[in-house]
Amino acid sequence: MIPIVRDLSLHLLDLVQNSITAGASLVTIRLTLEENGMLTMVLADNGKGMSPELLSRVTSPFATTRTTRKVGLGIPMMKENAEKAGGTFQLESEEGKGTTLTCTMDTGNIDCLPLGDLSGTLLSLMLTNPLFPDFLFEGKSPKGEGTFDTREVRQALGSDIPFNEPSVAAWLKEALDEEINSIFGGVMI
């Protein structure tokens, strides 16, 4: 059965897992919503990167590095959804340096998926990876802009306090909700 991705935040969840599996110590998620409704999503990591051979075939659902299944759907589905929404898709990678995925979508296009629960997705990533890697979120829209950097949170907490400690998790949820709301106004595209 092919999984159905109902919003962009779930795409991010899946794609960030690729970055984590690739050994990234920093995953950057950048979302920019323009006045004209074009959304640009950039996911960049400093993981192991891809060989030119893998990069040339990774947009095929039959290309995967996983040993638990024979298909990889995250990147091909993201490419298809971006293009169906009147946008573009670009993937750059260099072995030993990392990977950057950039896609654009017209949020006014009927085929554009909604953004979904972005703060919940970011929180899930932090709670399921409580000590490593770090995440940098950068968002910008006509309503505002902001960042959320787990390196700053870790510096304030100390390196031995995990994000999934209950009081820390509660603070993270509140801080993420506030940051995302200030950028996108609570309206999830």
ZAMARGU-4260 file (C-alpha; in steps of 0.2 Angstrom, whole numbers, plus 5000, padded with zeros to 4 digits):
<rodrens>
0) 5000/5000/5000 | 5007/5017/4995 | 5006/5030/5010 | 4995/5045/5007 | 5004/5061/5013
5) 4990/5074/5017 | 5000/5089/5021 | 5018/5096/5018 | 5022/5095/5037 | 5021/5076/5035
10) 5032/5077/5020 | 5045/5086/5030 | 5044/5073/5044 | 5048/5059/5031 | 5061/5069/5022
15) 5070/5074/5038 | 5071/5056/5043 | 5082/5054/5028 | 5094/5068/5034 | 5095/5059/5051
20) 5098/5042/5044 | 5112/5051/5033 | 5121/5056/5050 | 5117/5075/5049 | 5121/5084/5064
25) 5111/5100/5058 | 5095/5099/5048 | 5089/5116/5042 | 5071/5119/5037 | 5067/5135/5028
30) 5049/5140/5023 | 5046/5156/5014 | 5028/5162/5009 | 5028/5176/4996 | 5015/5189/4994
35) 5009/5181/4978 | 5006/5164/4987 | 5022/5155/4981 | 5029/5144/4995 | 5047/5139/4994
40) 5053/5125/5005 | 5071/5121/5008 | 5077/5106/5018 | 5096/5106/5020 | 5107/5094/5030
45) 5126/5091/5033 | 5124/5072/5032 | 5134/5060/5021 | 5127/5066/5005 | 5123/5056/4990
50) 5134/5049/4976 | 5131/5056/4959 | 5124/5039/4954 | 5111/5039/4968 | 5107/5058/4965
55) 5103/5054/4947 | 5090/5041/4951 | 5083/5046/4968 | 5067/5054/4961 | 5062/5037/4956
60) 5051/5027/4969 | 5062/5012/4965 | 5078/5020/4972 | 5081/5019/4990 | 5096/5015/5002
65) 5085/5007/5014 | 5086/4988/5017 | 5069/4987/5025 | 5059/4990/5009 | 5062/4991/4991
70) 5055/5008/4987 | 5058/5026/4993 | 5043/5037/4991 | 5048/5053/5001 | 5058/5062/4987
75) 5048/5056/4972 | 5031/5061/4981 | 5038/5078/4986 | 5044/5081/4968 | 5027/5076/4961
80) 5017/5086/4974 | 5028/5102/4970 | 5026/5100/4951 | 5007/5097/4953 | 5005/5113/4963
85) 5013/5123/4949 | 5030/5123/4957 | 5048/5117/4955 | 5059/5104/4963 | 5078/5104/4964
90) 5089/5092/4973 | 5108/5095/4976 | 5120/5083/4985 | 5138/5081/4988 | 5146/5066/4996
95) 5153/5070/5013 | 5145/5087/5013 | 5126/5085/5013 | 5110/5087/5003 | 5098/5102/5000
100) 5081/5099/4993 | 5072/5115/4987 | 5054/5115/4980 | 5041/5129/4977 | 5023/5127/4976
105) 5009/5139/4972 | 4998/5139/4987 | 4983/5145/4977 | 4984/5130/4966 | 4970/5117/4970
110) 4983/5103/4970 | 4994/5112/4983 | 4994/5102/4999 | 4991/5112/5015 | 5006/5116/5027
115) 4998/5106/5041 | 5004/5105/5059 | 5021/5112/5056 | 5024/5116/5075 | 5018/5098/5079
120) 5030/5091/5066 | 5045/5100/5072 | 5041/5096/5090 | 5039/5077/5085 | 5056/5078/5077
125) 5064/5086/5093 | 5056/5074/5105 | 5060/5058/5095 | 5078/5064/5093 | 5081/5072/5110
130) 5099/5074/5110 | 5105/5074/5092 | 5104/5081/5078 | 5100/5099/5080 | 5087/5108/5070
135) 5086/5125/5063 | 5069/5132/5057 | 5068/5148/5048 | 5051/5155/5042 | 5046/5170/5033
140) 5029/5176/5026 | 5020/5193/5023 | 5014/5191/5042 | 5031/5190/5049 | 5047/5180/5051
145) 5057/5171/5064 | 5069/5157/5068 | 5070/5142/5080 | 5087/5135/5083 | 5089/5120/5095
150) 5107/5124/5097 | 5102/5139/5107 | 5090/5129/5117 | 5103/5116/5121 | 5115/5129/5126
155) 5103/5136/5138 | 5098/5119/5145 | 5115/5111/5145 | 5120/5097/5134 | 5114/5083/5146
160) 5096/5088/5147 | 5086/5079/5133 | 5071/5088/5124 | 5059/5074/5129 | 5061/5078/5148
165) 5042/5083/5151 | 5045/5101/5157 | 5057/5104/5142 | 5044/5096/5130 | 5030/5107/5136
170) 5041/5123/5134 | 5046/5117/5116 | 5028/5115/5111 | 5023/5132/5118 | 5038/5141/5110
175) 5036/5132/5093 | 5017/5136/5092 | 5021/5155/5096 | 5035/5156/5083 | 5025/5147/5069
180) 5009/5157/5073 | 5019/5174/5072 | 5025/5169/5055 | 5010/5161/5047 | 4997/5169/5058
185) 4989/5152/5063 | 4983/5150/5045 | 4991/5134/5039 | 4991/5138/5020
</rodrens>
